[in-house]
Amino acid sequence: MKFKTLHTPMTCTSGEPKATTTENHGGATTFSIIQPEVIETHILTRLDGPTLASAGTTSSQLHALSSHHHLWDKACYSTWPSTNTPRVRDVISTFPNGSRSFFSDSYPTFSASQNNFTSPINLNDIPELISAVDIFHRENLIFSKVVETETNTDLFRFSPFRLDLIDKKDAVKIPVTSDTCHDFGEEMMLSWIIIDRVGRRAVNVSSKKAVTVQRNKINGEMEARFVTVVDGGEVGTSSEVALFSVVVTWGGVVGEEIQVREVSLQIEDMEGMNLYGKDSLVILKRALEGKRGKAKDKKEESDNKFVKEGEVRKEGRLDILFVGLALLSFVCFLVSFL
């Protein structure tokens, strides 16, 4: 890496400033002559996480400088504001390399399908789940929350897995303008990071951008779905594929506000049925321990295909349900005249 020639004033023992002697190669100055504190303070602090990681691979000097914890703290907090809370900061500090390890776990696309999980999973290894969730619209933060969920209760393990961040009575009001209402769902970006405090691992289970944005046929509200497909293995009665499904639901515009009524996470099997808590813990454990990859386009394509197939299956079940209810109503109507 080369930069234009710099002449940094230095102070000699006599107090008189003198220009730094530099080694010039074809009109450019080697990067190594720049003072480390200048690099760290004025260059590395301006980089986001991915760029900071790339910079650390270019030379031994940059690798050492880019490993400083405060740089990765800043990268995490600026990428995911929810991580800048006392509880999450405390947990992140216990990771092998602090914020650097956390960022490495949470930023890239994970792919549990690349792993052969042969060792048994002890559900007691994850006594709680910490969810750090951030939603942006056009790079503006509109929602941020941290939720802790106990997993060692019978209520959690033997009930359908579902994490809700908004109480139905407490809709979140998001200020909007007329030019942003029509593309609110398409311009939304969501991050849902699951943190395992005991295992000191984290995984981002959101697809970042919504896979589908559509109107709910039952209540008429808009619904955006963020999904990630993983290899779940043989878990209970579920199939080998599992789906992390994050749903954001909002109503119409009231004044200059949109009311977000739901932000929830569920884990589904290939048939679109919700997994129970104990089976979901197995999926989460494998996702936390899974490899991280960069085959984003291919993965998004497979995720979209899975979601579309799931929507078709769900619509089919809804049609059957509606037909069944119609027949039941008709039978009840006939019985009332007998």
N, C-alpha and C positions, 0 to 999 in steps of 0.2 A: 504494500500500500504506500503511495507517495503523495506528498502534498507540495504546494508551491513553497518556494524558499521563504523561511521565516527568520527574522533577526530579532531574537528575544533579548532585551537588555538584561545584563547581569551586573551585580555589584561586586567589585573587587575589594580586597582588604583595605585599600586606601579610601574606599567610599565612593570612588568614581565609577559610574556605570560604563560598562563596555559591551559591545555586541558579541553575541555568541558565535563562535567559529563553527561553521557548518560544512558538512561534506556534501558537495553538490554533484548530482549525477544527471547530466543532460538537462540542466535547468530546473531540476526538482530536488527537493530536500528529503532525505530518508526520514521515515516516520519516527525512528528511534530517537532523534535528537529533540523531539518535543518533550517538555517536562511532564512526568507522569501525573502530577497534580493538575496540569492543564487538561490533559486527556480526560482524566476522571471527572473533573469539575465542569468543564465546558463542552465536552463532546459526549461522553458516555451517559451523562445525566439526561441528555436530550433524546436518547434512543428508547424505543418501545422494547418489550420483551423479546420478540423474535429477532429484531435487529441486533439487540444486545447479545443474544446467544450466537448469532452469526459472526459478530465482531470478535467474540472470544475464541473463534476457531482459526483466526487469521495469523496469529503470532503468539509466542509464549508471553510476551509482555502484555498484550491485550487480554489474553486468557487470565492472567493474574489480576489485572485491573478490573475486568468485567465480572470477577467472582465476588466482589465486595458485596456484603449482605444489603447495605442500604440501597444499592442500585436495584436489586431484585425486589426489595420491599416496595420501592416506588413503582416498579413495573407491575407488581401484583395489584397495588392499590389503585393505580390509574386504569388498569384493565378491568378490574372487578372491585368497585367501591365497597361492596359488602364485606370484603376481606379486611377492610380497615376498621374493624370493631375489636374491642378488647378481647372478647372470647376467641375469635378466629385468629387474631394476631398471636395469642398465647399458644394455640394449637399449632399454627404454622411454625413457630419457633422451635418446636420439638421435632420437626422433620429433619432427616439426615443432613441436608444442606440448607435448612431454613426455607426462605421464600424462593430460592432458586429451585429446590426440589419441588415445591408446591407448584410453581409456574410450569415446570417440565411435565408434571402430572396433569395439570388442568388445561393447558393451552391446546395441545395437538389433538387430532382425532384419534380416539382409541379404537382398537380392533381386537376384541377378545377372541375372535375366530382364528387368530394366528397362533393360539396357544393350545397345548394339550394339557388339560387339567386332569391330573390323575390322582392327586392327593385329596383325601376327604376334607370337607369344609366344616369347621366347628362354628355353629351359629353364635355361640357365646363369645366368639372373638370380636364381634361387633355389638357392644352393648347399647350403642346409640349412633344415630346418624346426624351429622350437621349439614344443613343445606344452606349454601350461600348463593343467593339468587339476585341477578341484576337484569333489568330490561331497559333497553335503549330505543329511542325513536329518532332516526336521523342523527345518531351519535349524541343525542341528549338523554341523560339519565332520567327515566320516568318512574322507576320502581326499584327498590333495593331492600332486601330483607334477609335476616339470618334466623333459621328455625332449627331447634334441636328436637329429635324424636327418639324416644326410648324404644328399644327393639326386643327387650327381654321379657315382655309381658305377653300373656296369652291373648289379650285383646289385639295386640299388633300381629302376632304370628299366625293367628287363625281367622283373621279378617282380611278382606281384599285390600291390597296395598294401595294407599292413596295418601299423598301429602298435599294439604291445602294451605295456602299462604294467606288467603283473604277470607275472612268470615263473610257469610252471605249478607249480613246486615251492614257491613262496613266496606262499601265499594270505594275503590281508589279513584279519585277525580284527577284526570289528566288534562291540563290546558292544551287546546289545539286551535289552529287557525283553519279557515275555510279551505286552504289549498292543501292541507295535510289530512283532512278527514277521509278522503276517498282512498288513500294509499296507506292508511294507518297500519294495517296488518302486514303489508308487503315491505314497509320500511322499518319494521320492528326487528330488533336483534335481542336474543335472550341467552343468558348463560345460567345454567343450573349446576353448581358444583356440589357433589356429595363428598364429604370429608369423613374419613375413618380416623378418629382420634387415637385409638389403640394401635392400629396398624401403621399409622403415620403415612397414609396415602390419600390421594384425592383423585376424582375423575369428573369430567364435565360431561353430563349426559344429555346436553342439548345440541341440536343441530345448528345453533346460532341463528340462521334464518328460518322462517316458517316454511314447512313443506307444503301445507295446505292452508288456505284462507277462504272460509266459506260461511254461509249463513246456516245457523242451526235450524233444522226443520221443525223442531218441537217448540222452542221458545222465541225464535225469530232473531236472536242475538247473533252477532258476528263471533267467529271462533277461529283462532289461529293455532295450528299444531306444529310443535317442534319435536322431531323424533330422531332416535338413534337406534339402529338395529345391532344386536349382538348375538353371538353364539352362546346360548344358555346351557347347552348340554341336556342331559336327561334330568329334569327337575320335576319331581312329583308326577303329575299327569300331563304336564305341559310338553310342548314340542321342543325341538332343538334350537329354535329361534325365538328370541325375546325382543320386545320393543319397549324402549323408554319413550313414553308419550307425555309431553308437557302441553297443557292446554291453557290458552289465555282467551278469556271471553269478555266482551264488552258490549254495552248497549249503544243506543243512538246518541247523537250529540244533544246535550242539554245546555243551552246558552253557548258558551265557548269551551265546554268541557266534554270529555268522553269518560264514562264511568266504567272502569275495569272491575268486573264482578268476580272473576275467577282466575287464579293462577295455581294450577295443580299438576302433580306428577303421578302417573300410574305406570305400572309395568304389565305388559300384555303378552300373551302367547301368540302363536301364528294365526289362531282363529279369532283374535281380537278379544279374548276373554281375559279379565283382570286376574293376575296371580295373587295368591295369598302372601301375607307378610313373610312367612318362613321360606317360601320359594323365592320371593323377591330378594331376600338377604343373600341367597346363594348366587343369584344373578349379579347383585351388586358387588359381592366379594370377588367374583371372577372379573368384573369390569374394573375394579380397583387394582387387581393384580395383572390385568391384561397389558399387552404391548401397546405402545403408542405408535401410530403410523402417519404417513403424509399422503396416502392415496385418497385424497379428499374427494376428487371428482367421481372416481369409481364408487366410493362408498356412498356419496350422496345419491348417485343414480340407483344403487341397490336399495337405499332407504326409501326413496321416492316410489320405487316399484312396489316395495312391501306395503307402504302406506296406502297406495291406491288399491292394491288387492284387498287390504284390510277394510277400506271404506266400502268396497263392493260387498264384502261379506257382512259388514254391519248393516248396510242398507237392506240386504236380503233378509237378515234377521228381523229388522224393524218392520219390513213389509209383512213378514209372517206374523209378527206380533199384532200389527194393526188388523190384519185379516182375522186373527183369532179373537181379538176384542170385539170386532164387528159381529162375528158369528155368535159370541157369547151374549152380546146385547140383544141380538135377534131372538135367541133362544129364551132369554129372560122375558122379552116382550111377549112371546107366544105363551110362556107359562103363566103370565099374569092374567091371561084371558081364559085359562082352563079352570 
